[in-house]
Amino acid sequence: MSQHTPNELTTIFRRDRDLITRLKQEDGHYARLADEYHDVNREVHRIECEAQASSDEHTETLKKKRLALLDEITGIVSRARETA
């Protein structure tokens, strides 16, 4: 399996690295979302690399969950960026 996992938050929000680090430390809701996103993203990556078996339905459910988490995280980061 590749050492690089695509779609990590630090890659998606590369220019906001300090901001997402601060949010993870100071905002419990953001921290929970980021942790859940990380777990779901890693699972999707393992499935896509064929390191973990999964049904197509389960994979699609995970991808939808990852997208919903990313949407919520993006909203939090955008609001935090405006007030920074």
C-alpha beads as a LAMMPS data file, in Angstrom:
LAMMPS data file: protein, C-alpha beads

84 atoms
83 bonds

1 atom types
1 bond types

-500.0 500.0 xlo xhi
-500.0 500.0 ylo yhi
-500.0 500.0 zlo zhi

Masses

1 110.0

Atoms # bond

1 1 1 0.000 0.000 0.000
2 1 1 1.191 3.498 -0.791
3 1 1 2.509 5.574 2.060
4 1 1 0.624 8.600 0.732
5 1 1 -3.072 8.743 1.471
6 1 1 -4.878 11.093 -0.926
7 1 1 -7.444 13.625 0.260
8 1 1 -5.831 14.325 3.634
9 1 1 -7.012 17.570 5.227
10 1 1 -3.448 18.918 5.393
11 1 1 -3.253 18.555 1.609
12 1 1 -6.722 19.907 0.874
13 1 1 -6.173 22.919 3.149
14 1 1 -2.458 23.314 2.457
15 1 1 -2.553 27.109 2.726
16 1 1 -4.511 26.887 5.994
17 1 1 -2.231 24.390 7.752
18 1 1 -1.707 26.624 10.809
19 1 1 -5.415 27.411 10.983
20 1 1 -6.508 23.761 10.898
21 1 1 -3.902 22.901 13.537
22 1 1 -5.302 25.661 15.759
23 1 1 -8.888 24.581 15.114
24 1 1 -8.053 20.997 16.030
25 1 1 -6.601 22.191 19.342
26 1 1 -9.265 24.775 20.214
27 1 1 -12.533 23.569 18.651
28 1 1 -13.758 20.234 19.949
29 1 1 -16.424 19.906 17.250
30 1 1 -13.884 20.514 14.483
31 1 1 -11.461 18.055 16.114
32 1 1 -14.119 15.307 16.175
33 1 1 -15.039 15.974 12.535
34 1 1 -11.382 15.966 11.478
35 1 1 -10.721 12.692 13.309
36 1 1 -13.797 11.075 11.761
37 1 1 -12.824 12.371 8.311
38 1 1 -9.329 10.952 8.772
39 1 1 -10.710 7.520 9.736
40 1 1 -13.197 7.403 6.846
41 1 1 -10.637 8.686 4.343
42 1 1 -8.103 6.047 5.389
43 1 1 -10.721 3.311 5.055
44 1 1 -11.667 4.506 1.559
45 1 1 -7.991 4.575 0.619
46 1 1 -7.450 1.002 1.879
47 1 1 -10.447 -0.157 -0.171
48 1 1 -9.288 1.667 -3.295
49 1 1 -5.795 0.155 -2.937
50 1 1 -7.430 -3.240 -2.551
51 1 1 -5.830 -3.697 0.858
52 1 1 -9.302 -4.097 2.343
53 1 1 -12.313 -5.814 0.807
54 1 1 -15.646 -4.033 0.646
55 1 1 -18.898 -4.100 -1.252
56 1 1 -19.558 -1.345 -3.783
57 1 1 -22.489 -0.171 -1.672
58 1 1 -20.343 0.160 1.463
59 1 1 -17.623 1.977 -0.486
60 1 1 -20.125 4.462 -1.899
61 1 1 -21.603 5.021 1.565
62 1 1 -18.130 5.785 2.910
63 1 1 -17.388 8.183 0.055
64 1 1 -20.651 10.048 0.673
65 1 1 -19.860 10.255 4.380
66 1 1 -16.351 11.555 3.592
67 1 1 -17.835 14.224 1.308
68 1 1 -20.400 15.308 3.918
69 1 1 -17.664 15.575 6.552
70 1 1 -15.476 17.566 4.171
71 1 1 -18.359 19.952 3.421
72 1 1 -18.853 20.636 7.121
73 1 1 -15.112 20.974 7.736
74 1 1 -14.782 23.363 4.784
75 1 1 -17.516 25.567 6.252
76 1 1 -15.745 25.712 9.614
77 1 1 -12.376 26.498 8.001
78 1 1 -13.930 29.186 5.784
79 1 1 -15.588 30.891 8.749
80 1 1 -12.391 30.688 10.782
81 1 1 -10.398 32.110 7.879
82 1 1 -12.758 35.121 7.718
83 1 1 -12.277 35.895 11.403
84 1 1 -8.506 35.281 11.454

Bonds

1 1 1 2
2 1 2 3
3 1 3 4
4 1 4 5
5 1 5 6
6 1 6 7
7 1 7 8
8 1 8 9
9 1 9 10
10 1 10 11
11 1 11 12
12 1 12 13
13 1 13 14
14 1 14 15
15 1 15 16
16 1 16 17
17 1 17 18
18 1 18 19
19 1 19 20
20 1 20 21
21 1 21 22
22 1 22 23
23 1 23 24
24 1 24 25
25 1 25 26
26 1 26 27
27 1 27 28
28 1 28 29
29 1 29 30
30 1 30 31
31 1 31 32
32 1 32 33
33 1 33 34
34 1 34 35
35 1 35 36
36 1 36 37
37 1 37 38
38 1 38 39
39 1 39 40
40 1 40 41
41 1 41 42
42 1 42 43
43 1 43 44
44 1 44 45
45 1 45 46
46 1 46 47
47 1 47 48
48 1 48 49
49 1 49 50
50 1 50 51
51 1 51 52
52 1 52 53
53 1 53 54
54 1 54 55
55 1 55 56
56 1 56 57
57 1 57 58
58 1 58 59
59 1 59 60
60 1 60 61
61 1 61 62
62 1 62 63
63 1 63 64
64 1 64 65
65 1 65 66
66 1 66 67
67 1 67 68
68 1 68 69
69 1 69 70
70 1 70 71
71 1 71 72
72 1 72 73
73 1 73 74
74 1 74 75
75 1 75 76
76 1 76 77
77 1 77 78
78 1 78 79
79 1 79 80
80 1 80 81
81 1 81 82
82 1 82 83
83 1 83 84
